[in-house]
Amino acid sequence: MSTWQYAIGLVIAQVALAITVATPFLLVHSRTRHDHGPTCWWCHPHLPGRRPRH
């Protein structure tokens, strides 16, 4: 196994683990009835380093 194959496999495994852990939280959050507002990261994700448009 080459270094590139190992690195790509490791990244894929980490992404799969992150998705598996985040899915229950996302489902619970999306099923709540109250309005979360524009500051809710789940509903309105903000990329780091970007300034909001005005």
Kinemage of the C-alpha trace (Angstrom):
@kinemage 1
@onewidth
@group {chain A} dominant
@subgroup {mainchain}
@vectorlist {calphas} color= white
{ca met a 1} P 0.000 0.000 0.000
{ca ser a 2} L 1.444 3.336 -1.000
{ca thr a 3} L 1.498 6.423 1.166
{ca trp a 4} L -1.127 8.113 -1.026
{ca gln a 5} L -3.521 5.180 -0.723
{ca tyr a 6} L -3.095 5.196 3.048
{ca ala a 7} L -3.670 8.959 3.281
{ca ile a 8} L -6.766 8.867 1.057
{ca gly a 9} L -8.172 5.900 2.985
{ca leu a 10} L -7.558 7.680 6.267
{ca val a 11} L -9.343 10.826 5.063
{ca ile a 12} L -12.308 8.794 3.806
{ca ala a 13} L -12.528 6.944 7.132
{ca gln a 14} L -12.448 10.212 9.091
{ca val a 15} L -15.164 11.769 6.914
{ca ala a 16} L -17.334 8.673 7.325
{ca leu a 17} L -16.874 8.788 11.100
{ca ala a 18} L -17.722 12.506 11.236
{ca ile a 19} L -20.884 11.951 9.180
{ca thr a 20} L -21.915 9.035 11.385
{ca val a 21} L -21.468 11.086 14.560
{ca ala a 22} L -23.149 14.244 13.216
{ca thr a 23} L -26.219 12.604 11.643
{ca pro a 24} L -28.229 12.019 14.860
{ca phe a 25} L -27.605 15.597 16.011
{ca leu a 26} L -28.664 16.987 12.646
{ca leu a 27} L -31.846 14.914 12.612
{ca val a 28} L -32.831 15.960 16.125
{ca his a 29} L -32.076 19.600 15.385
{ca ser a 30} L -34.046 19.635 12.140
{ca arg a 31} L -37.134 18.168 13.820
{ca thr a 32} L -37.516 20.889 16.452
{ca arg a 33} L -40.447 23.221 15.884
{ca his a 34} L -39.026 26.595 16.940
{ca asp a 35} L -37.303 28.989 14.527
{ca his a 36} L -33.561 28.870 14.993
{ca gly a 37} L -32.820 32.261 13.440
{ca pro a 38} L -29.987 33.411 11.201
{ca thr a 39} L -27.293 32.653 13.794
{ca cys a 40} L -28.027 28.915 13.791
{ca trp a 41} L -24.952 27.209 12.350
{ca trp a 42} L -26.864 24.054 11.366
{ca cys a 43} L -29.501 25.995 9.421
{ca his a 44} L -27.197 28.727 8.100
{ca pro a 45} L -23.596 27.445 7.948
{ca his a 46} L -20.903 30.106 7.792
{ca leu a 47} L -17.566 29.465 6.178
{ca pro a 48} L -14.643 30.654 8.303
{ca gly a 49} L -12.953 33.796 7.074
{ca arg a 50} L -15.916 35.080 5.059
{ca arg a 51} L -17.434 38.398 5.950
{ca pro a 52} L -21.215 38.714 5.748
{ca arg a 53} L -22.694 40.699 2.892
{ca his a 54} L -24.593 43.867 3.707
